[in-house]
Amino acid sequence: MMIAESGEGPFLSDGLVWRRVAPWSAGVQALLSHLHANGFDAAPRAAGVDRTWERVTFLDGRTGEIETDPEMQSAVALASAARLLRRYHDCAAPIAAEWASREWQLPPIAPFETVCHGDFAPYNVVLRDGEVSGIIDFETAHPGPRAWDLAYAVYRWAPLGAGVGAPLAGIDRQVDRARLFLDEYGLHGRLRAGVVDTLIERLERLVSFMLEQAANGSVKYRANLEEGHDRLYRADIDYLGLHRKRITDGLMPT
């Protein structure tokens, strides 16, 4: 999450992160409250929402990008991220089906096994002492299958993409990291065969969502398209299709 001192948000003030209210803000606040009420303290606390602003507590720790941050690239960070995602999914699971009727930024997807974070990526976690200790930015949360969230997390953490640079480049390196993530999450072996297909569908829906939002006037998504984000996702879809068998075989437990 980018934090500025002022402006439209998000920005940090008096220990709170402020962002403009959105139709899904109430759902995000309720989700954060549920997490803390049930012992999950690795997320911001809800701090109120009004007609203009949504507020959450600031989560202490260091953020970073996996492409440029050696600590974020480490096996320790990778494994701890997967374990934290599992803890989050387990905590959010009991409310998923009941909360599918709430308003979310991304549409709920059946089966409602948990409340997906929606963007569990290195740029949306914080590090403390080299381990992933917290999750931030729940704006894309929505009820859905665990595999839906998990596939996208693997995509970001391996990372599985055509334009990945050193030291994370190369399909063999990426598959090893993806398998470690799934091992630490605890995904059953038979469920791993569908990860690539799930991820391709996830990216295709993401591109469609961006195009729809831009057509409806979203400044953010119009800027994303101008910057070529959709082209990057399409290139990664092709990359996943090209290496489908190598990735799927490599994800199986050894």
Beta strands, then each sheet from edge to edge (+ up, - down):
strand 1: 11-13
strand 2: 16-20
strand 3: 46-49
strand 4: 53-57
strand 5: 114-116
strand 6: 125-128
strand 7: 131-135
strand 8: 142-144
sheet 1: 1+ 2- 4+ 3-
sheet 2: 5+ 8-
sheet 3: 6+ 7-
end
